[in-house]
């Protein structure tokens, strides 16, 4: 699988785009990203140019459902010979009733966001139809940016959560055990918080000292070193509508229990992927990871969103990709974000 040209530039998809998820299967790459109103799958045999990609509508929800509005961060996963789309949505367009919001210490428009799952009708991600399967149990609390964490001990759901229903801030990373891709088996007392925005670079503004408003851990993604088997969760930190949005890193200890917070090691000396003002690449985050090339010449790629003009907030986000490598310690080494031109896969 090779690109048609030897170089490419970012962004790889024209127009606004955020929260990209890319997975490679067979001769194609498949991408989902936040549209807000539906879930669309793109298919391309080229990782670095999606402007002529095939497009397939997986879900266009009718009104008045729990998942009718503000559909965010869909991901397409292959589990047990079926494809599952896990996504965030809300019934109220981020406009909760005054009776709800009055309990929040800060403004909390996303209080009714929950996690949902679609299931494919067959083993092919493109020819399958997708049907609604379930709302994941997040204990009737805020939940966004959920992902699957597949481990030798089972399947887990990692997502961005609040400590309690009306907390509003900060946003942590929670983990629960699953019995299948649409059923959470952990009860509320077993839910674990594996990361909280305690570091200066996880807060907005940077180093905030007056409370936790706008301080976030979100967008978690599993990343496994193919050589060592080390398990990482790369997550987004700070606030997604400004320049300081970046990626942080958790590592699961060897033979660690994913449900035990003490078995997760946070890299605390700063973001592992962060803004590059010299190239006007700001607000880089919410990444996914894929590969390119043949089995004997495979390269690793990070797909992420970023901004050229951070003063425009969420509407300035576009989708980009760059190659990354692995260090001697088994951890990923990410490049500085930019626009290229770069060598294509």
TASULHU-V760805 format. One record per backbone hydrogen bond with DSSP energy under -0.5 kcal/mol. CO is the residue of the C=O (numbers start at 1). NH is the residue of the N-H. If there is no record, write none. Layout:
# TASULHU-V760805
co=CO nh=NH
co=CO nh=NH
This chain:
# TASULHU-V760805
co=1 nh=293
co=6 nh=344
co=8 nh=341
co=8 nh=342
co=12 nh=50
co=18 nh=34
co=21 nh=32
co=23 nh=30
co=25 nh=28
co=28 nh=25
co=29 nh=44
co=30 nh=23
co=31 nh=42
co=32 nh=21
co=36 nh=71
co=38 nh=35
co=38 nh=40
co=39 nh=58
co=39 nh=59
co=41 nh=56
co=42 nh=31
co=43 nh=54
co=44 nh=29
co=46 nh=49
co=50 nh=53
co=54 nh=43
co=56 nh=41
co=56 nh=58
co=59 nh=39
co=65 nh=68
co=69 nh=90
co=70 nh=72
co=71 nh=36
co=72 nh=88
co=75 nh=77
co=75 nh=86
co=77 nh=79
co=77 nh=84
co=79 nh=82
co=82 nh=79
co=83 nh=120
co=84 nh=77
co=84 nh=86
co=85 nh=118
co=86 nh=75
co=87 nh=116
co=88 nh=72
co=89 nh=114
co=90 nh=69
co=92 nh=95
co=97 nh=100
co=97 nh=101
co=98 nh=102
co=100 nh=103
co=101 nh=104
co=108 nh=111
co=110 nh=113
co=113 nh=143
co=114 nh=89
co=115 nh=136
co=116 nh=87
co=117 nh=133
co=117 nh=134
co=118 nh=85
co=119 nh=131
co=122 nh=83
co=123 nh=125
co=124 nh=128
co=129 nh=121
co=131 nh=119
co=134 nh=117
co=134 nh=136
co=136 nh=138
co=138 nh=141
co=142 nh=162
co=144 nh=160
co=147 nh=158
co=148 nh=150
co=149 nh=156
co=151 nh=154
co=154 nh=151
co=155 nh=178
co=156 nh=149
co=156 nh=158
co=157 nh=176
co=158 nh=147
co=159 nh=174
co=160 nh=144
co=161 nh=172
co=164 nh=167
co=166 nh=105
co=167 nh=169
co=170 nh=172
co=171 nh=217
co=172 nh=161
co=172 nh=174
co=173 nh=194
co=173 nh=195
co=174 nh=159
co=175 nh=192
co=176 nh=157
co=177 nh=185
co=177 nh=186
co=178 nh=155
co=180 nh=183
co=183 nh=179
co=183 nh=180
co=187 nh=190
co=187 nh=191
co=188 nh=191
co=192 nh=175
co=192 nh=194
co=195 nh=173
co=196 nh=198
co=199 nh=202
co=200 nh=203
co=200 nh=207
co=202 nh=216
co=202 nh=238
co=205 nh=208
co=209 nh=211
co=212 nh=215
co=214 nh=216
co=215 nh=170
co=215 nh=171
co=216 nh=238
co=218 nh=236
co=221 nh=234
co=223 nh=232
co=224 nh=226
co=225 nh=229
co=230 nh=225
co=230 nh=232
co=231 nh=252
co=232 nh=223
co=233 nh=235
co=233 nh=250
co=234 nh=221
co=235 nh=248
co=236 nh=218
co=237 nh=246
co=239 nh=242
co=242 nh=245
co=243 nh=283
co=245 nh=284
co=246 nh=237
co=247 nh=272
co=247 nh=273
co=248 nh=235
co=249 nh=267
co=250 nh=233
co=251 nh=265
co=253 nh=256
co=256 nh=258
co=257 nh=260
co=259 nh=261
co=260 nh=263
co=261 nh=264
co=263 nh=253
co=264 nh=266
co=265 nh=251
co=266 nh=268
co=273 nh=247
co=274 nh=337
co=276 nh=279
co=276 nh=281
co=277 nh=280
co=280 nh=282
co=281 nh=276
co=282 nh=307
co=285 nh=305
co=288 nh=303
co=290 nh=301
co=292 nh=299
co=294 nh=297
co=299 nh=292
co=300 nh=324
co=301 nh=290
co=302 nh=322
co=303 nh=288
co=304 nh=320
co=305 nh=285
co=306 nh=318
co=307 nh=282
co=308 nh=310
co=309 nh=312
co=310 nh=313
co=312 nh=315
co=313 nh=316
co=314 nh=317
co=316 nh=308
co=317 nh=17
co=318 nh=306
co=319 nh=11
co=319 nh=12
co=319 nh=13
co=320 nh=304
co=322 nh=302
co=324 nh=300
co=325 nh=333
co=327 nh=330
co=331 nh=327
co=332 nh=334
co=333 nh=325
co=339 nh=10
co=342 nh=8
